[in-house]
Amino acid sequence: MPQVIQLEANLPWIYAVDQSSNRWVAVCPPLKLTIESEPREFLETIREAMDGFFEELVSTGDLDRFLEEHGWKRLTPIPDRRRRLYFDVPLSTQRVQERDLHEAFC
């Protein structure tokens, strides 16, 4: 069972459907993350990307600094004995036209 760490933040994900593959491509500018997935796996893929990102920050000891730099904060402590971590963080999604997704990358 994963250990839950709650974060006070709001992560915007901007996405579009790649017409040639029918896969969804999304970018989260604050985290500088990009994902690609099947429509039915979209939110799961986002969660996995965010968990991996924040787990890396925990392992390097940089999580609190990163959160502070973005005006966010951790609401629950990081456990001393770490198992798999799950980060409970609000997110929002916005669909744009495929041609407009490029703007999110810049």
N, C-alpha and C positions, 0 to 999 in steps of 0.2 A: 504494500500500500504506500503510495507516495506521500511525502510530507508536504503540506501546503504552506506556502509563504505568500501572504497577501501584500500587494503593492497598491499604493494610491497613485494612480496614473491613468491616462487615457491614451491608448495607442491607436492612431488612425491607420487603417490599411486601405489603400487605393487599389482597385483591381479592374481588370478587363478580361474579356474572353478572347483568346487567340482563335480567330476564325478558321485558320488552317488546321489546327489540331483539336479544336473544341476544348482545350485545357484553359484553366483560369490562371492568370499571372497576377501577382499582387506585390506591392511594395509598401514597406512601413518606413517612411522617411526618418523618424526619430531614432530607430534602431539600425537604419541602413541595411535592412533585411529585404530580400526578394524571395518569393516562393512561386512554385508552379505546381498545380495539382489538377486532378480530376474534380469536377464539380462536387461530387458527393463526399470528397475527402478534404474539401477546402478549409473548413474551420479546424479540423484535426491537424492539418499540415501547418496552419498558422500557429496553433498551440504548441506543436512540437518545435517549431522554429524559435518561438519565444522562450520556451522552457530551456532549450539548448543555449540560447544567448545568455539568459540570466544565470543559468548554472555555471557557465564559464566565468561570469563576473564574480559569482560566489567563490569559485575555486581559486581565483587570483586575488581575492580580497578587495575587489574594486566595486562591488555592488552598491554600497551606500554612497560612495563618491559619485558614481554614474547617476544614481537617482537624484542626488542633490543638484548636480549640474543641469538636470532637466526639470527641476522644480517638483520632483516626485519624492515619495518616501515609502519606506517599508513599514507595514502596520503590524507584522508579527515577527518574532525573532527567528533567526536562522538556527536550526537545531545543531547541537554539538555533534551528535552522531548522525551523520548524513546517510540517508538512503536516497532513493530516487526523489527528486524535488519536483513539485508542481507549483507554478506561479499563478496565483489568482489575480489577474490584472484586467481591468475593463478594456475593451477594444471596440472600435467602430469600423464599419466597412462602408466604402463608397464606390459604386460602380461607375466607371467612365468608359468612353469609347476607346477602342484599341489604339487609335492614333493619338489619343490624349494621354495615354499611360506614360509615354516618353517624358512628359513634363514632370511627372512624379519622380523620375530617376535623376533629374537635373537639379 
